[in-house]
């Protein structure tokens, strides 16, 4: 029998920090899978080919943590909203800017070709430029977009879920309209807000169901909804449904080099059952005292979870490419990258973030 803990007494949700380590490890596997094609079993390779869902896990988790932490507080005044935005920017931008600047100062890579698009994360709105600079930073554009809109979305969700859904649909329509009008005016050669597949997979409106799943979970946890709290075996159900969904998406892969979400049914699963199964798993980690909860809440996993953002920024693209010019270990530098990520987290990310919070005189939690 699985014991149930009170979410109100677990303010830090330690297991949710630990699962960030799992999410970023999945992304690492996804980006290095090409090195293992020749010796992994095809069915294992099918799952590895869909390990990009680590990003989906991050988005669902972000939707939960921001909704649970802030609710409508940022909208109580213009000053509150301004501080909220600055705190969220301080969470992701400083370390990203440091790595990006080093990249541009390296003659072999950025070669001083500084770009306002990458520094502002506006490059993430373009299908041509979204992989510029630090390739994986496209997801930071999605994340920041959510941060800026989240208070309004929470407000609409409190009024009625229909208003929230209409707002998200309207936002997607606005993105599509901007791209279409831009194309009519000057052909939109840089493909901002277009094509459709890019909108669905690379922008906040297209990934909105990921964040929405987390937001709805936060509402259920905060309001102690019986349908969520009292359901037994949420952790087990979440793991089974998540694995089944990922495998099902993989069934639509035309070959080992392409993804199941490129098929309409795979895309539908990735927008519905995938974030829902992740939300169920997170509910289990919050509410149920399990071995997995204790493991993810251990000191090591919490440390790695806290350093996961730094790891995400360096596991591919510039830092790892530069690292590979010096050493390539059998694990594709996996452990070495974690050591560097922990150092970046301790020496740059945390001190800068805490300093920014002090300047803003806020006590918002790190997550």
C-alpha positions as CSV (number, residue, x, y, z in Angstrom):
1,X,0.0,0.0,0.0
2,X,1.4,3.4,-1.0
3,X,1.4,6.0,1.8
4,X,0.0,9.4,1.0
5,X,1.8,12.6,2.2
6,X,0.3,16.1,2.5
7,X,1.4,18.3,-0.4
8,X,1.1,21.4,1.8
9,X,3.8,20.0,4.0
10,X,6.2,19.5,1.1
11,X,6.9,23.0,0.1
12,X,10.0,22.3,-1.8
13,X,8.7,19.2,-3.7
14,X,12.2,17.7,-3.6
15,X,11.4,14.8,-5.9
16,X,10.3,17.4,-8.5
17,X,13.8,18.8,-8.4
18,X,15.3,15.4,-8.8
19,X,13.2,14.5,-11.8
20,X,14.7,17.5,-13.6
21,X,17.9,15.4,-13.6
22,X,16.1,12.5,-15.3
23,X,14.5,14.9,-17.8
24,X,17.9,16.4,-18.9
25,X,19.5,12.9,-19.0
26,X,16.7,11.9,-21.5
27,X,17.6,14.9,-23.6
28,X,21.3,13.9,-23.5
29,X,20.4,10.4,-24.7
30,X,18.3,11.9,-27.5
31,X,21.1,14.1,-28.8
32,X,23.7,11.3,-28.6
33,X,21.5,8.4,-29.9
34,X,23.2,8.5,-33.3
35,X,26.3,7.1,-31.8
36,X,24.4,4.0,-30.6
37,X,22.3,3.1,-33.6
38,X,24.6,0.2,-34.5
39,X,24.4,-1.8,-31.2
40,X,21.1,-0.8,-29.5
41,X,18.1,-3.1,-30.0
42,X,15.6,-1.5,-32.4
43,X,12.9,-1.3,-29.8
44,X,15.3,0.4,-27.3
45,X,16.3,2.7,-30.2
46,X,12.7,3.5,-30.8
47,X,12.4,4.9,-27.2
48,X,15.7,6.7,-27.4
49,X,14.6,8.4,-30.6
50,X,11.7,9.9,-28.6
51,X,13.7,11.0,-25.5
52,X,13.2,14.6,-26.6
53,X,10.2,14.3,-24.4
54,X,12.5,15.3,-21.6
55,X,11.8,18.9,-22.8
56,X,8.1,18.2,-22.5
57,X,8.7,17.1,-18.9
58,X,10.5,20.3,-18.2
59,X,7.5,22.3,-19.7
60,X,4.9,20.4,-17.7
61,X,7.0,20.8,-14.5
62,X,7.5,24.6,-15.2
63,X,3.7,25.0,-15.7
64,X,3.1,23.4,-12.3
65,X,5.8,25.2,-10.3
66,X,5.0,28.7,-11.7
67,X,1.3,28.2,-11.2
68,X,1.7,26.7,-7.7
69,X,4.1,29.4,-6.6
70,X,2.7,32.6,-8.0
71,X,-1.0,32.1,-8.9
72,X,-2.3,35.7,-9.5
73,X,0.2,37.5,-7.3
74,X,2.0,39.2,-10.2
75,X,-1.2,40.8,-11.4
76,X,-2.0,42.5,-8.1
77,X,0.0,45.5,-9.2
78,X,2.2,46.7,-12.1
79,X,5.1,46.7,-9.7
80,X,4.5,43.1,-8.7
81,X,4.3,42.0,-12.3
82,X,7.5,43.9,-13.2
83,X,9.4,42.2,-10.3
84,X,8.0,38.8,-11.2
85,X,9.2,39.2,-14.8
86,X,12.7,40.3,-13.7
87,X,13.0,37.4,-11.3
88,X,12.0,34.9,-14.0
89,X,14.5,36.5,-16.4
90,X,17.2,36.3,-13.7
91,X,16.5,32.6,-13.5
92,X,17.5,31.8,-17.0
93,X,19.2,34.6,-18.8
94,X,22.5,35.3,-16.9
95,X,24.1,31.9,-17.3
96,X,22.8,31.7,-20.9
97,X,24.3,35.1,-21.7
98,X,27.7,34.1,-20.2
99,X,27.9,30.9,-22.3
100,X,26.6,32.7,-25.4
101,X,29.2,35.5,-25.0
102,X,32.0,33.0,-24.6
103,X,30.7,31.3,-27.8
104,X,30.8,34.6,-29.8
105,X,34.3,35.5,-28.5
106,X,35.6,32.1,-29.7
107,X,37.1,32.6,-33.2
108,X,36.5,29.0,-34.1
109,X,32.8,29.2,-33.4
110,X,31.0,32.5,-32.9
111,X,33.9,34.5,-34.4
112,X,32.5,37.8,-32.9
113,X,29.3,37.6,-34.9
114,X,27.2,38.9,-32.0
115,X,23.4,38.8,-32.6
116,X,20.7,40.8,-30.8
117,X,18.3,38.0,-31.8
118,X,20.1,35.4,-29.7
119,X,20.7,37.7,-26.7
120,X,17.0,38.6,-26.5
121,X,15.9,35.0,-27.4
122,X,13.9,36.4,-30.3
123,X,15.7,34.0,-32.6
124,X,13.4,31.3,-31.1
125,X,10.5,32.7,-33.1
126,X,12.2,31.9,-36.4
127,X,12.4,28.5,-38.0
128,X,15.6,29.7,-39.7
129,X,17.4,31.1,-36.6
130,X,16.0,29.1,-33.7
131,X,19.1,27.0,-33.5
132,X,21.6,29.9,-33.8
133,X,24.2,30.4,-31.1
134,X,23.5,27.8,-28.3
135,X,21.3,25.4,-30.3
136,X,19.1,24.2,-27.5
137,X,18.2,27.7,-26.3
138,X,15.1,27.6,-28.6
139,X,13.3,26.2,-25.6
140,X,14.3,29.2,-23.5
141,X,12.2,31.3,-25.8
142,X,9.2,29.0,-25.2
143,X,9.9,29.1,-21.5
144,X,10.2,32.9,-21.3
145,X,7.1,33.4,-23.4
146,X,5.2,31.3,-20.8
147,X,6.7,33.2,-17.9
148,X,5.5,36.6,-19.3
149,X,2.0,35.3,-20.1
150,X,1.6,33.0,-17.1
151,X,-0.1,35.5,-14.7
152,X,-2.7,36.4,-17.2
153,X,-3.3,32.7,-18.0
154,X,-3.7,31.9,-14.3
155,X,-6.2,34.8,-14.0
156,X,-8.3,33.5,-16.9
157,X,-8.1,29.9,-15.6
158,X,-9.5,31.0,-12.3
159,X,-12.4,32.6,-14.1
160,X,-13.1,29.5,-16.2
161,X,-11.1,26.9,-18.0
162,X,-12.9,27.8,-21.2
163,X,-11.5,31.4,-21.1
164,X,-8.0,29.9,-20.7
165,X,-8.4,27.5,-23.6
166,X,-9.8,30.3,-25.8
167,X,-6.8,32.5,-24.9
168,X,-4.3,29.8,-25.9
169,X,-6.2,29.1,-29.1
170,X,-6.3,32.9,-29.8
171,X,-2.5,33.2,-29.2
172,X,-1.8,30.3,-31.6
173,X,-4.0,32.0,-34.2
174,X,-2.2,35.3,-33.6
175,X,1.2,33.7,-34.2
176,X,0.0,32.0,-37.3
177,X,-1.5,35.3,-38.6
178,X,1.7,37.2,-38.0
179,X,3.7,34.7,-39.9
180,X,1.2,34.6,-42.8
181,X,0.9,38.3,-43.1
182,X,4.7,38.7,-42.9
183,X,5.0,36.2,-45.7
184,X,2.5,38.1,-47.9
185,X,4.3,41.4,-47.3
186,X,8.0,40.3,-48.0
187,X,7.9,36.5,-48.2
188,X,9.2,36.2,-44.6
189,X,12.5,34.6,-45.8
190,X,13.6,34.1,-42.2
191,X,10.3,32.2,-41.5
192,X,9.3,34.0,-38.3
193,X,6.1,32.4,-36.8
194,X,5.9,29.9,-39.7
195,X,5.6,27.0,-40.9
196,X,2.9,25.1,-39.0
197,X,5.1,22.3,-37.8
198,X,7.5,24.8,-36.3
199,X,4.6,26.6,-34.6
200,X,3.4,23.3,-33.1
201,X,6.8,22.1,-31.9
202,X,8.9,25.2,-31.4
203,X,6.7,27.9,-29.9
204,X,4.8,28.5,-26.7
205,X,1.3,28.4,-28.3
206,X,2.2,25.1,-30.0
207,X,3.5,23.7,-26.7
208,X,0.8,25.2,-24.6
209,X,-0.8,21.9,-23.6
210,X,2.5,20.9,-21.8
211,X,2.3,24.0,-19.6
212,X,-1.5,23.6,-19.3
213,X,-1.1,20.1,-17.8
214,X,1.2,21.5,-15.2
215,X,-1.1,24.4,-14.4
216,X,-4.1,22.1,-14.0
217,X,-2.1,19.9,-11.7
218,X,-1.1,22.9,-9.6
219,X,-4.7,23.9,-9.2
220,X,-5.8,20.3,-8.2
221,X,-3.0,20.1,-5.7
222,X,-3.6,23.5,-4.2
223,X,-7.3,22.9,-3.9
224,X,-6.9,19.4,-2.6
225,X,-9.2,18.0,-5.3
226,X,-10.4,14.5,-4.2
227,X,-10.3,13.2,-7.8
228,X,-6.6,13.9,-7.8
229,X,-5.5,13.4,-4.2
230,X,-7.4,10.2,-3.4
231,X,-6.6,8.2,-6.6
232,X,-4.1,5.4,-5.5
233,X,-1.0,4.4,-7.3
234,X,-0.6,7.6,-9.3
235,X,3.2,7.2,-9.6
236,X,2.8,3.7,-11.1
237,X,0.0,4.8,-13.4
238,X,2.0,7.8,-14.5
239,X,5.1,5.7,-15.3
240,X,3.1,3.1,-17.2
241,X,1.1,5.6,-19.2
242,X,4.2,7.7,-19.9
243,X,6.1,4.7,-21.3
244,X,3.1,3.4,-23.2
245,X,2.5,6.9,-24.7
246,X,6.2,7.4,-25.7
247,X,6.3,3.9,-27.2
248,X,3.1,4.5,-29.1
249,X,4.4,7.8,-30.5
250,X,7.5,5.9,-31.6
251,X,5.4,3.5,-33.6
252,X,4.7,6.3,-36.1
253,X,8.5,6.7,-36.8
254,X,9.0,6.2,-40.5
255,X,12.7,5.2,-39.7
256,X,15.2,5.5,-36.9
257,X,16.2,9.0,-38.0
258,X,12.8,10.6,-37.7
259,X,10.2,11.2,-35.0
260,X,6.8,9.8,-34.4
261,X,5.4,13.3,-33.8
262,X,5.9,14.0,-37.5
263,X,2.8,11.8,-38.1
264,X,-0.6,13.4,-37.3
265,X,-1.4,10.7,-34.7
266,X,2.0,10.9,-33.1
267,X,1.6,14.7,-32.9
268,X,-1.9,14.3,-31.3
269,X,-0.5,11.9,-28.7
270,X,2.4,14.3,-28.0
271,X,-0.1,17.1,-27.4
272,X,-2.6,15.2,-25.2
273,X,-1.6,11.9,-23.6
274,X,2.0,12.8,-23.2
275,X,1.6,15.9,-21.0
276,X,-1.3,14.2,-19.2
277,X,0.8,11.2,-18.3
278,X,3.6,13.4,-17.1
279,X,1.2,15.3,-14.9
280,X,-0.1,12.1,-13.3
281,X,3.5,11.0,-12.6
282,X,4.3,14.4,-11.0
283,X,1.1,14.1,-8.9
284,X,2.4,10.7,-7.6
285,X,5.8,12.2,-6.8
286,X,4.1,14.9,-4.8
287,X,1.4,12.9,-3.0
288,X,2.8,9.4,-2.6
289,X,5.6,8.3,-0.3
290,X,7.4,5.8,-2.7
291,X,10.9,4.5,-3.3
292,X,11.0,6.7,-6.4
293,X,10.0,9.8,-4.4
294,X,12.8,9.1,-1.9
295,X,15.3,8.4,-4.6
296,X,14.5,11.6,-6.6
297,X,14.5,13.6,-3.4
298,X,17.9,12.3,-2.3
299,X,20.8,14.9,-1.9
300,X,22.6,13.7,-5.0
301,X,19.5,13.8,-7.3
302,X,18.5,17.2,-5.9
303,X,21.9,18.6,-6.6
304,X,21.9,17.2,-10.1
305,X,18.3,18.5,-10.6
306,X,19.4,22.0,-9.5
307,X,22.4,21.8,-11.9
308,X,20.2,20.5,-14.7
309,X,19.7,23.9,-16.3
310,X,23.4,24.4,-16.6
311,X,23.8,20.8,-17.9
312,X,21.1,21.5,-20.5
313,X,23.0,24.6,-21.7
314,X,26.3,22.8,-22.2
315,X,25.4,19.1,-23.1
316,X,25.4,19.9,-26.8
317,X,26.4,22.8,-29.0
318,X,29.3,25.1,-28.1
319,X,30.6,24.0,-24.7
320,X,30.5,20.2,-25.5
321,X,31.9,20.8,-29.0
322,X,34.8,22.8,-27.5
323,X,35.2,20.1,-24.8
324,X,35.4,17.4,-27.4
325,X,38.4,19.2,-29.0
326,X,40.3,18.3,-25.8
327,X,38.8,15.0,-24.7
328,X,36.1,12.6,-25.8
329,X,35.4,10.0,-23.1
330,X,33.5,6.7,-23.8
331,X,30.3,8.1,-22.1
332,X,30.3,11.1,-24.6
333,X,31.6,13.3,-21.7
334,X,28.4,12.7,-19.7
335,X,30.1,12.7,-16.3
336,X,32.5,15.4,-17.1
337,X,29.6,17.6,-18.3
338,X,27.8,17.1,-15.1
339,X,30.9,18.2,-13.1
340,X,31.1,21.3,-15.2
341,X,27.4,21.9,-14.8
342,X,27.6,21.7,-11.0
343,X,30.5,24.2,-11.0
344,X,28.5,26.6,-13.2
345,X,25.4,26.2,-10.9
346,X,27.5,26.8,-7.8
347,X,29.8,29.6,-9.0
348,X,27.6,31.5,-11.5
349,X,23.9,30.6,-11.7
350,X,23.1,30.6,-8.0
351,X,25.1,33.6,-6.8
352,X,23.8,35.8,-9.7
353,X,20.2,34.7,-9.2
354,X,20.4,35.3,-5.4
355,X,22.0,38.7,-6.0
356,X,19.2,39.7,-8.4
357,X,16.5,38.6,-5.9
358,X,18.1,40.7,-3.2
359,X,18.2,43.7,-5.5
360,X,14.5,43.2,-6.2
361,X,13.8,42.6,-2.5
362,X,11.7,39.5,-3.3
363,X,11.6,36.1,-1.6
364,X,10.4,34.1,-4.5
365,X,11.6,30.4,-4.5
366,X,14.4,29.5,-6.9
367,X,12.2,27.3,-9.1
